[in-house]
Amino acid sequence: MGDHSLRAIYPLLAGYAFNNNSLVNGQGHYRGEVWSWQLLIHRLFGRAYQEKIDLLHYSSQVSPNIHEMDKPIWHLHPSGKFTVNSCYKLLNCRGVLFQWSNFIWKPVAPLKVKVFLWLLDKNKLNTKDNILRKGWNGDLMCQMCNSDNENREHLFYTCSCAQQLWKMCTSFFNVSQLPTSFDHFLLHWPSLFIRKELSPAWDVLSVAVCWLLWGERNLRCFQKKSRDFSLLFADAIFFVNFWRGPVAKKRKDTIMSAVEMVHFPSTWQADSSLLTQWDYEV
């Protein structure tokens, strides 16, 4: 019945069966081409009897087809057929994708950026709160705003500098309302506020912003340098165009169409000196 055996659904009834390992075809027979159920079970009482009534009601609506052979169905794929991909997902994550799966692995970005996003999801980036747990002894203050301790939530969302950059991005999508948390910003907020036809552009831009915020943080921590946020936003637009280069033409056209509808300013120039060295440390 569905994905479960009758024995699992009616455990008491299974205990009264003449043969606990009996198949469905052993619980009835054909009269011509019509199936007739004949449950081979002992005399029942109480709840087991009620289970029998329920099973007879269900079985009266089901009649095996004498002209069709039984066949296995692989429920992890819409076609019902086994695929290596669905089996791989089952072995790695029990067939259930984690919440940021599309955000991490679907965007048109280099593999290193996707690994960075995966570490971001797992909260395994070397933010100050994480390296403190590893024995580091230093100042926890955020190098971007110098107003709060650095952690994932703060660095990529609640930091005033990060919010400034996010606001620059959302303004081109005619959105002024920002979400209440970083997870909300990436998972639920886009579906509520970003128009569907513009989502391909937003998907790439949001990844670029996360990547650039991490690069800017490292620039300030290790080189004691900083850049204007208008340049960071220009770099994000550059990455939207740069990363779509190696993808399939159909997907590239979809992203380009969305980018054109957003009307990003074409006069802004990215910081080419940094873009030639965009291989930030994760």
QUITA-V873806 format. One record per backbone hydrogen bond with DSSP energy under -1.0 kcal/mol. NH is the residue of the N-H (numbers start at 1). CO is the residue of the C=O. Records with the same first field share a line. If there is no record, write none. Layout:
NH: CO, CO
This chain:
4: 1
9: 5
10: 6
14: 10
15: 11
16: 13
18: 40
22: 19
26: 23
27: 24
29: 36
31: 34
34: 31
36: 29
38: 27
41: 39
42: 16
48: 45
50: 46
51: 47
52: 48
53: 49
54: 50
55: 51
56: 52
57: 53
58: 54
59: 55
60: 56
61: 58
62: 59
68: 65
74: 80
77: 74
80: 77
87: 83
88: 84
89: 85
90: 86
91: 87
92: 88
93: 89
94: 90
95: 89
96: 93
101: 98
104: 100
105: 101
106: 102
109: 107
114: 110
115: 111
116: 112
117: 113
118: 114
119: 115
120: 116
121: 117
122: 118
124: 119
127: 125
131: 127
132: 128
135: 132
136: 131
142: 148
146: 142
150: 140
155: 151
156: 152
158: 153
159: 154
163: 159
164: 160
165: 161
166: 162
167: 163
168: 164
169: 165
170: 166
171: 167
172: 169
173: 170
174: 171
175: 170
185: 181
186: 182
187: 183
189: 184
193: 189
194: 190
198: 195
202: 198
203: 199
204: 200
205: 201
206: 202
207: 203
208: 204
209: 205
210: 206
211: 207
212: 208
213: 209
214: 210
215: 211
216: 212
217: 213
218: 214
219: 215
220: 216
221: 217
222: 218
223: 219
225: 219
232: 228
233: 229
234: 230
235: 231
236: 232
237: 233
238: 234
239: 235
240: 236
241: 237
242: 238
243: 239
245: 242
252: 248
253: 249
254: 250
255: 251
256: 252
257: 253
258: 254
259: 255
260: 256
261: 257
262: 258
263: 259
272: 270
275: 271
276: 272
277: 274
280: 278
